Amino acid sequence: MKLKKMFFVLMATLLWLLIVVPVYAQGKEYSVKYGSKELYGILSKPNAAADKRQGIVILAHGFGGTHHFAYSYFEALNKLGYQAYAFDFAGGSPMSRSDKNTMNMSVLDQQRQLETVVEHFRSQPDIDPKRIVLLGESQGGLVSALTAASIQKKINRLVLIFPAFCIPYHWRARYPAMEQVPDTTRLWNVPLSRQFFREIHDMDAFALARKYRKPVLIVHGDADNVVPYADSEKMVKLYKKATLKCIPGAGHGFNPEQQARNLSYIIPFLQENM
């Protein structure tokens, strides 16, 4: 029953993103090379030409999602003077334009992809390498948190939206031993390989993520029935410098009014970085 509720929440969120949220006019197709693959994404830049290098916010989608979720962030980020880049994780979704084979999906591979994207933009002449921000939702939040902890000298700030620190322990509860994991597991009709579970089976996401020592903003709805709000309450205490903002009544995915409130927290957090 819980998986069915999670499925309908995900589908409702994707439907809103694909139909209600328009493509922001400033965005242009932009790919980053990852091994033999091209990570497809959209890069959105501020309207006015800048005399100095700009910061960039790199946005990471959740399980089964795509770069489309980021359209609701682009305009606000550009108005702050940030470039914004959202991409499809290779293997991250059956709809991914980078790689549709979700049997290749793993949290640690997504971390490596995100690290590759960070390195790419650090080398671009119009990017200020001291103002690189990661923003991730759900599984993308977990991946962003792990990435920030791994390469923290390169990440200036971190924004986590209903981050799924629960992924390792939820799956350990379902498969206590690796021998119990079948060759293929389907979640919301998305097939996953044993590798997905092998990498996270013994992972303590909280302990790994807390190694990031710079400012963190966490935004989470207290009616989230997919990712426990309590996990964000726990994580805000573990980080050295973090703030948790609650959106009352919000679930796993924000409606337009809730997204406006989400942005009202993110904007001042990033303005402190200007």
Contacts in CASP RR format, 6 or more apart in sequence:
PFRMAT RR
TARGET T0000
AUTHOR 0000-0000-0000
METHOD contacts of the structure
MODEL  1
MKLKKMFFVLMATLLWLLIVVPVYAQGKEYSVKYGSKELYGILSKPNAAA
DKRQGIVILAHGFGGTHHFAYSYFEALNKLGYQAYAFDFAGGSPMSRSDK
NTMNMSVLDQQRQLETVVEHFRSQPDIDPKRIVLLGESQGGLVSALTAAS
IQKKINRLVLIFPAFCIPYHWRARYPAMEQVPDTTRLWNVPLSRQFFREI
HDMDAFALARKYRKPVLIVHGDADNVVPYADSEKMVKLYKKATLKCIPGA
GHGFNPEQQARNLSYIIPFLQENM
2 225 0 8 1.000
3 187 0 8 1.000
3 188 0 8 1.000
5 225 0 8 1.000
5 226 0 8 1.000
6 188 0 8 1.000
6 225 0 8 1.000
6 226 0 8 1.000
6 252 0 8 1.000
7 188 0 8 1.000
7 189 0 8 1.000
9 225 0 8 1.000
9 226 0 8 1.000
9 251 0 8 1.000
9 252 0 8 1.000
9 253 0 8 1.000
10 63 0 8 1.000
10 64 0 8 1.000
10 188 0 8 1.000
10 252 0 8 1.000
13 69 0 8 1.000
13 252 0 8 1.000
13 253 0 8 1.000
14 65 0 8 1.000
14 68 0 8 1.000
16 255 0 8 1.000
17 68 0 8 1.000
17 69 0 8 1.000
17 71 0 8 1.000
17 72 0 8 1.000
18 68 0 8 1.000
20 256 0 8 1.000
21 68 0 8 1.000
21 71 0 8 1.000
21 72 0 8 1.000
22 71 0 8 1.000
23 71 0 8 1.000
24 44 0 8 1.000
24 71 0 8 1.000
24 74 0 8 1.000
24 75 0 8 1.000
26 44 0 8 1.000
26 45 0 8 1.000
26 46 0 8 1.000
26 47 0 8 1.000
26 74 0 8 1.000
26 75 0 8 1.000
26 78 0 8 1.000
27 42 0 8 1.000
27 43 0 8 1.000
27 44 0 8 1.000
27 45 0 8 1.000
27 74 0 8 1.000
28 42 0 8 1.000
28 43 0 8 1.000
28 44 0 8 1.000
29 40 0 8 1.000
29 41 0 8 1.000
29 42 0 8 1.000
29 43 0 8 1.000
30 41 0 8 1.000
30 42 0 8 1.000
30 43 0 8 1.000
30 85 0 8 1.000
31 38 0 8 1.000
31 39 0 8 1.000
31 40 0 8 1.000
31 41 0 8 1.000
31 87 0 8 1.000
32 38 0 8 1.000
32 39 0 8 1.000
32 41 0 8 1.000
32 87 0 8 1.000
32 116 0 8 1.000
32 117 0 8 1.000
32 120 0 8 1.000
33 39 0 8 1.000
33 116 0 8 1.000
33 120 0 8 1.000
34 90 0 8 1.000
34 98 0 8 1.000
34 112 0 8 1.000
34 113 0 8 1.000
34 116 0 8 1.000
35 116 0 8 1.000
37 90 0 8 1.000
37 98 0 8 1.000
37 99 0 8 1.000
38 98 0 8 1.000
39 87 0 8 1.000
39 88 0 8 1.000
39 89 0 8 1.000
39 90 0 8 1.000
39 98 0 8 1.000
39 113 0 8 1.000
39 116 0 8 1.000
39 117 0 8 1.000
40 67 0 8 1.000
40 87 0 8 1.000
40 88 0 8 1.000
40 96 0 8 1.000
40 97 0 8 1.000
40 98 0 8 1.000
41 67 0 8 1.000
41 85 0 8 1.000
41 86 0 8 1.000
41 87 0 8 1.000
41 88 0 8 1.000
41 97 0 8 1.000
41 98 0 8 1.000
42 67 0 8 1.000
42 70 0 8 1.000
42 85 0 8 1.000
42 86 0 8 1.000
42 87 0 8 1.000
43 83 0 8 1.000
43 84 0 8 1.000
43 85 0 8 1.000
44 74 0 8 1.000
44 77 0 8 1.000
44 78 0 8 1.000
44 83 0 8 1.000
44 84 0 8 1.000
44 85 0 8 1.000
45 54 0 8 1.000
45 78 0 8 1.000
45 83 0 8 1.000
46 54 0 8 1.000
46 78 0 8 1.000
46 79 0 8 1.000
46 81 0 8 1.000
46 82 0 8 1.000
46 83 0 8 1.000
47 78 0 8 1.000
50 81 0 8 1.000
50 126 0 8 1.000
52 128 0 8 1.000
53 125 0 8 1.000
53 126 0 8 1.000
53 127 0 8 1.000
53 128 0 8 1.000
54 81 0 8 1.000
54 82 0 8 1.000
54 83 0 8 1.000
54 126 0 8 1.000
54 127 0 8 1.000
54 128 0 8 1.000
54 131 0 8 1.000
55 81 0 8 1.000
55 82 0 8 1.000
55 83 0 8 1.000
55 127 0 8 1.000
55 128 0 8 1.000
55 131 0 8 1.000
55 132 0 8 1.000
55 133 0 8 1.000
56 82 0 8 1.000
56 83 0 8 1.000
56 84 0 8 1.000
56 85 0 8 1.000
56 121 0 8 1.000
56 127 0 8 1.000
56 128 0 8 1.000
56 131 0 8 1.000
56 132 0 8 1.000
56 133 0 8 1.000
57 73 0 8 1.000
57 77 0 8 1.000
57 82 0 8 1.000
57 83 0 8 1.000
57 84 0 8 1.000
57 85 0 8 1.000
57 133 0 8 1.000
57 134 0 8 1.000
57 135 0 8 1.000
57 159 0 8 1.000
57 270 0 8 1.000
58 85 0 8 1.000
58 86 0 8 1.000
58 114 0 8 1.000
58 117 0 8 1.000
58 118 0 8 1.000
58 121 0 8 1.000
58 132 0 8 1.000
58 133 0 8 1.000
58 134 0 8 1.000
58 135 0 8 1.000
59 67 0 8 1.000
59 69 0 8 1.000
59 70 0 8 1.000
59 73 0 8 1.000
59 84 0 8 1.000
59 85 0 8 1.000
59 86 0 8 1.000
59 135 0 8 1.000
59 136 0 8 1.000
60 86 0 8 1.000
60 89 0 8 1.000
60 110 0 8 1.000
60 114 0 8 1.000
60 134 0 8 1.000
60 135 0 8 1.000
60 136 0 8 1.000
60 137 0 8 1.000
60 140 0 8 1.000
60 141 0 8 1.000
60 143 0 8 1.000
60 144 0 8 1.000
61 67 0 8 1.000
61 68 0 8 1.000
61 69 0 8 1.000
61 70 0 8 1.000
61 86 0 8 1.000
61 88 0 8 1.000
61 89 0 8 1.000
61 93 0 8 1.000
61 136 0 8 1.000
61 137 0 8 1.000
61 140 0 8 1.000
62 69 0 8 1.000
62 136 0 8 1.000
62 137 0 8 1.000
62 138 0 8 1.000
62 139 0 8 1.000
62 140 0 8 1.000
62 141 0 8 1.000
62 164 0 8 1.000
63 92 0 8 1.000
63 93 0 8 1.000
63 138 0 8 1.000
63 139 0 8 1.000
63 140 0 8 1.000
63 164 0 8 1.000
63 187 0 8 1.000
63 188 0 8 1.000
63 190 0 8 1.000
64 92 0 8 1.000
64 93 0 8 1.000
64 94 0 8 1.000
64 95 0 8 1.000
64 102 0 8 1.000
64 188 0 8 1.000
64 190 0 8 1.000
65 88 0 8 1.000
65 92 0 8 1.000
65 93 0 8 1.000
65 95 0 8 1.000
65 96 0 8 1.000
66 88 0 8 1.000
66 93 0 8 1.000
66 95 0 8 1.000
66 96 0 8 1.000
66 97 0 8 1.000
67 86 0 8 1.000
67 87 0 8 1.000
67 88 0 8 1.000
69 86 0 8 1.000
69 137 0 8 1.000
70 84 0 8 1.000
70 86 0 8 1.000
71 86 0 8 1.000
72 259 0 8 1.000
73 84 0 8 1.000
73 86 0 8 1.000
73 135 0 8 1.000
73 263 0 8 1.000
73 266 0 8 1.000
74 84 0 8 1.000
74 86 0 8 1.000
76 263 0 8 1.000
76 266 0 8 1.000
76 267 0 8 1.000
77 83 0 8 1.000
77 84 0 8 1.000
77 270 0 8 1.000
78 84 0 8 1.000
80 267 0 8 1.000
80 270 0 8 1.000
80 271 0 8 1.000
80 274 0 8 1.000
82 131 0 8 1.000
82 133 0 8 1.000
82 270 0 8 1.000
83 126 0 8 1.000
83 127 0 8 1.000
85 117 0 8 1.000
85 121 0 8 1.000
87 98 0 8 1.000
87 117 0 8 1.000
88 95 0 8 1.000
88 96 0 8 1.000
88 97 0 8 1.000
88 98 0 8 1.000
89 96 0 8 1.000
89 98 0 8 1.000
89 105 0 8 1.000
89 110 0 8 1.000
89 113 0 8 1.000
90 96 0 8 1.000
90 98 0 8 1.000
90 99 0 8 1.000
90 104 0 8 1.000
90 109 0 8 1.000
90 113 0 8 1.000
91 98 0 8 1.000
91 99 0 8 1.000
91 100 0 8 1.000
91 101 0 8 1.000
91 102 0 8 1.000
91 103 0 8 1.000
91 104 0 8 1.000
91 105 0 8 1.000
92 98 0 8 1.000
92 99 0 8 1.000
92 102 0 8 1.000
92 105 0 8 1.000
92 110 0 8 1.000
93 100 0 8 1.000
93 102 0 8 1.000
93 190 0 8 1.000
94 100 0 8 1.000
94 102 0 8 1.000
94 190 0 8 1.000
102 190 0 8 1.000
102 191 0 8 1.000
102 192 0 8 1.000
103 184 0 8 1.000
103 191 0 8 1.000
103 192 0 8 1.000
103 193 0 8 1.000
104 193 0 8 1.000
105 192 0 8 1.000
105 193 0 8 1.000
105 196 0 8 1.000
106 195 0 8 1.000
106 196 0 8 1.000
106 199 0 8 1.000
106 200 0 8 1.000
107 139 0 8 1.000
107 142 0 8 1.000
107 143 0 8 1.000
107 146 0 8 1.000
107 167 0 8 1.000
107 196 0 8 1.000
107 199 0 8 1.000
107 200 0 8 1.000
107 203 0 8 1.000
108 146 0 8 1.000
108 199 0 8 1.000
108 200 0 8 1.000
110 139 0 8 1.000
110 140 0 8 1.000
110 143 0 8 1.000
111 143 0 8 1.000
111 146 0 8 1.000
111 147 0 8 1.000
111 150 0 8 1.000
114 134 0 8 1.000
114 143 0 8 1.000
114 144 0 8 1.000
114 147 0 8 1.000
115 147 0 8 1.000
115 150 0 8 1.000
115 151 0 8 1.000
118 132 0 8 1.000
118 134 0 8 1.000
118 147 0 8 1.000
118 151 0 8 1.000
118 154 0 8 1.000
118 155 0 8 1.000
121 127 0 8 1.000
121 132 0 8 1.000
122 129 0 8 1.000
122 132 0 8 1.000
122 154 0 8 1.000
129 154 0 8 1.000
130 156 0 8 1.000
131 156 0 8 1.000
131 273 0 8 1.000
132 154 0 8 1.000
132 155 0 8 1.000
132 156 0 8 1.000
133 155 0 8 1.000
133 156 0 8 1.000
133 157 0 8 1.000
133 158 0 8 1.000
133 159 0 8 1.000
133 270 0 8 1.000
133 273 0 8 1.000
134 144 0 8 1.000
134 147 0 8 1.000
134 148 0 8 1.000
134 155 0 8 1.000
134 157 0 8 1.000
134 158 0 8 1.000
134 159 0 8 1.000
135 144 0 8 1.000
135 158 0 8 1.000
135 159 0 8 1.000
135 160 0 8 1.000
135 161 0 8 1.000
135 266 0 8 1.000
136 143 0 8 1.000
136 144 0 8 1.000
136 159 0 8 1.000
136 160 0 8 1.000
136 161 0 8 1.000
136 163 0 8 1.000
137 161 0 8 1.000
137 162 0 8 1.000
137 163 0 8 1.000
137 253 0 8 1.000
138 161 0 8 1.000
138 162 0 8 1.000
138 163 0 8 1.000
138 164 0 8 1.000
138 226 0 8 1.000
138 227 0 8 1.000
138 252 0 8 1.000
139 164 0 8 1.000
139 167 0 8 1.000
140 163 0 8 1.000
140 164 0 8 1.000
141 160 0 8 1.000
141 161 0 8 1.000
141 163 0 8 1.000
141 164 0 8 1.000
142 163 0 8 1.000
142 164 0 8 1.000
142 165 0 8 1.000
142 167 0 8 1.000
142 205 0 8 1.000
142 209 0 8 1.000
144 158 0 8 1.000
144 159 0 8 1.000
144 160 0 8 1.000
144 163 0 8 1.000
145 158 0 8 1.000
145 160 0 8 1.000
145 163 0 8 1.000
145 165 0 8 1.000
145 205 0 8 1.000
145 208 0 8 1.000
145 209 0 8 1.000
145 212 0 8 1.000
146 205 0 8 1.000
146 208 0 8 1.000
146 209 0 8 1.000
147 155 0 8 1.000
148 155 0 8 1.000
148 158 0 8 1.000
148 209 0 8 1.000
148 212 0 8 1.000
148 214 0 8 1.000
149 208 0 8 1.000
149 209 0 8 1.000
149 210 0 8 1.000
149 211 0 8 1.000
149 212 0 8 1.000
152 211 0 8 1.000
152 212 0 8 1.000
152 213 0 8 1.000
152 214 0 8 1.000
155 212 0 8 1.000
155 214 0 8 1.000
156 214 0 8 1.000
156 273 0 8 1.000
157 214 0 8 1.000
157 215 0 8 1.000
157 216 0 8 1.000
157 217 0 8 1.000
157 269 0 8 1.000
157 270 0 8 1.000
157 273 0 8 1.000
158 212 0 8 1.000
158 214 0 8 1.000
158 215 0 8 1.000
158 216 0 8 1.000
158 217 0 8 1.000
159 216 0 8 1.000
159 217 0 8 1.000
159 219 0 8 1.000
159 266 0 8 1.000
159 269 0 8 1.000
159 270 0 8 1.000
160 216 0 8 1.000
160 217 0 8 1.000
160 218 0 8 1.000
160 219 0 8 1.000
160 232 0 8 1.000
160 235 0 8 1.000
161 218 0 8 1.000
161 219 0 8 1.000
161 220 0 8 1.000
161 262 0 8 1.000
162 219 0 8 1.000
162 220 0 8 1.000
162 221 0 8 1.000
162 224 0 8 1.000
162 226 0 8 1.000
162 227 0 8 1.000
162 232 0 8 1.000
162 251 0 8 1.000
162 252 0 8 1.000
162 253 0 8 1.000
163 218 0 8 1.000
163 220 0 8 1.000
163 227 0 8 1.000
163 231 0 8 1.000
163 232 0 8 1.000
163 235 0 8 1.000
164 226 0 8 1.000
164 227 0 8 1.000
165 205 0 8 1.000
165 206 0 8 1.000
165 209 0 8 1.000
165 227 0 8 1.000
165 231 0 8 1.000
165 232 0 8 1.000
165 234 0 8 1.000
165 235 0 8 1.000
166 227 0 8 1.000
166 228 0 8 1.000
166 231 0 8 1.000
167 200 0 8 1.000
167 205 0 8 1.000
168 200 0 8 1.000
168 201 0 8 1.000
168 202 0 8 1.000
168 203 0 8 1.000
168 204 0 8 1.000
168 205 0 8 1.000
171 197 0 8 1.000
171 200 0 8 1.000
171 201 0 8 1.000
172 201 0 8 1.000
175 181 0 8 1.000
175 197 0 8 1.000
175 201 0 8 1.000
178 194 0 8 1.000
178 197 0 8 1.000
178 198 0 8 1.000
178 201 0 8 1.000
181 194 0 8 1.000
181 197 0 8 1.000
181 198 0 8 1.000
182 194 0 8 1.000
183 193 0 8 1.000
183 194 0 8 1.000
184 191 0 8 1.000
184 192 0 8 1.000
184 193 0 8 1.000
185 191 0 8 1.000
185 192 0 8 1.000
185 196 0 8 1.000
185 197 0 8 1.000
186 192 0 8 1.000
206 234 0 8 1.000
206 235 0 8 1.000
206 238 0 8 1.000
209 235 0 8 1.000
209 238 0 8 1.000
209 239 0 8 1.000
210 235 0 8 1.000
210 238 0 8 1.000
210 239 0 8 1.000
210 240 0 8 1.000
212 239 0 8 1.000
212 240 0 8 1.000
213 240 0 8 1.000
213 241 0 8 1.000
214 240 0 8 1.000
214 241 0 8 1.000
215 241 0 8 1.000
215 242 0 8 1.000
215 269 0 8 1.000
215 272 0 8 1.000
215 273 0 8 1.000
216 236 0 8 1.000
216 239 0 8 1.000
216 241 0 8 1.000
216 242 0 8 1.000
216 243 0 8 1.000
217 242 0 8 1.000
217 243 0 8 1.000
217 245 0 8 1.000
217 265 0 8 1.000
217 266 0 8 1.000
217 269 0 8 1.000
218 232 0 8 1.000
218 235 0 8 1.000
218 236 0 8 1.000
218 242 0 8 1.000
218 243 0 8 1.000
218 244 0 8 1.000
218 245 0 8 1.000
219 244 0 8 1.000
219 245 0 8 1.000
219 247 0 8 1.000
219 262 0 8 1.000
219 265 0 8 1.000
219 266 0 8 1.000
220 227 0 8 1.000
220 229 0 8 1.000
220 232 0 8 1.000
220 244 0 8 1.000
220 245 0 8 1.000
220 246 0 8 1.000
220 247 0 8 1.000
220 250 0 8 1.000
221 229 0 8 1.000
221 246 0 8 1.000
221 247 0 8 1.000
221 248 0 8 1.000
221 249 0 8 1.000
221 250 0 8 1.000
221 251 0 8 1.000
221 258 0 8 1.000
222 229 0 8 1.000
222 246 0 8 1.000
222 247 0 8 1.000
222 248 0 8 1.000
222 249 0 8 1.000
222 250 0 8 1.000
223 248 0 8 1.000
223 249 0 8 1.000
223 250 0 8 1.000
223 251 0 8 1.000
224 250 0 8 1.000
224 251 0 8 1.000
224 252 0 8 1.000
224 253 0 8 1.000
225 251 0 8 1.000
225 252 0 8 1.000
226 251 0 8 1.000
226 252 0 8 1.000
227 252 0 8 1.000
229 246 0 8 1.000
232 244 0 8 1.000
233 244 0 8 1.000
235 242 0 8 1.000
235 244 0 8 1.000
236 242 0 8 1.000
236 243 0 8 1.000
236 244 0 8 1.000
243 269 0 8 1.000
245 265 0 8 1.000
247 254 0 8 1.000
247 258 0 8 1.000
247 261 0 8 1.000
247 262 0 8 1.000
250 258 0 8 1.000
254 261 0 8 1.000
254 262 0 8 1.000
END
